[in-house]
Amino acid sequence: MANDDDQNLHQQILEVLLEKVEQDPFPSVTMLNMIEEILQPEDVPRYAALLLDKIRADEFPSLDMLKRAQSLA
């Protein structure tokens, strides 16, 4: 039971962070770090897509954002 609760909490926290990053044109390094700390293998495609969307939308994407996306490849 505790494992299910932990998994549910993980998903809730990740969902909130991903939503915040999605809405923010320039998400904070802290939020991105928090996401990457709790990221599970099944979450990687969604996070990678979110980063790529940010990179595509920015005429001059940050080196940090590019490196984060590259690290997921």
C-alpha positions in Angstrom: 0.0 0.0 0.0 2.8 2.5 0.9 4.4 1.8 -2.5 1.2 2.7 -4.3 1.0 5.9 -2.2 4.6 6.8 -3.0 4.0 6.2 -6.7 0.9 8.3 -6.7 2.7 11.1 -4.9 5.6 10.9 -7.4 3.1 11.2 -10.3 1.3 14.2 -8.6 4.5 16.1 -8.0 5.9 15.3 -11.4 2.6 16.4 -13.0 2.5 19.7 -11.2 6.2 20.5 -12.1 5.7 19.5 -15.8 2.6 21.7 -16.0 4.5 24.7 -14.5 7.4 24.2 -16.9 5.0 23.9 -19.8 3.3 27.2 -19.0 6.5 29.1 -18.3 8.4 30.3 -21.4 11.6 30.3 -19.4 11.3 27.7 -16.7 13.7 27.9 -13.7 16.7 25.7 -13.5 15.5 24.6 -10.0 12.2 23.3 -11.4 14.0 21.4 -14.2 16.4 19.9 -11.7 13.6 18.8 -9.5 11.9 17.1 -12.4 15.1 15.3 -13.4 15.6 14.1 -9.8 12.3 12.3 -9.8 12.1 11.3 -13.4 11.3 7.7 -14.1 12.1 5.9 -17.4 8.5 6.0 -18.4 8.4 9.8 -17.9 11.3 10.6 -20.1 9.4 10.8 -23.5 7.0 13.4 -22.1 9.8 15.4 -20.5 11.9 15.2 -23.7 9.0 16.4 -25.8 8.4 19.3 -23.4 12.1 20.4 -23.6 12.1 20.1 -27.4 8.9 22.2 -27.6 10.7 24.9 -25.6 13.8 24.7 -27.8 11.7 25.0 -31.0 9.7 28.0 -29.6 12.8 30.0 -28.7 14.8 31.7 -31.4 18.0 31.4 -29.3 17.5 28.4 -26.9 19.7 28.3 -23.9 22.7 26.0 -23.9 21.3 24.5 -20.6 18.1 23.6 -22.3 19.9 22.0 -25.3 22.2 20.0 -23.0 19.2 18.8 -20.9 17.5 17.5 -24.1 20.7 16.0 -25.4 21.3 14.1 -22.1 17.9 12.3 -22.6 18.9 11.0 -26.0 
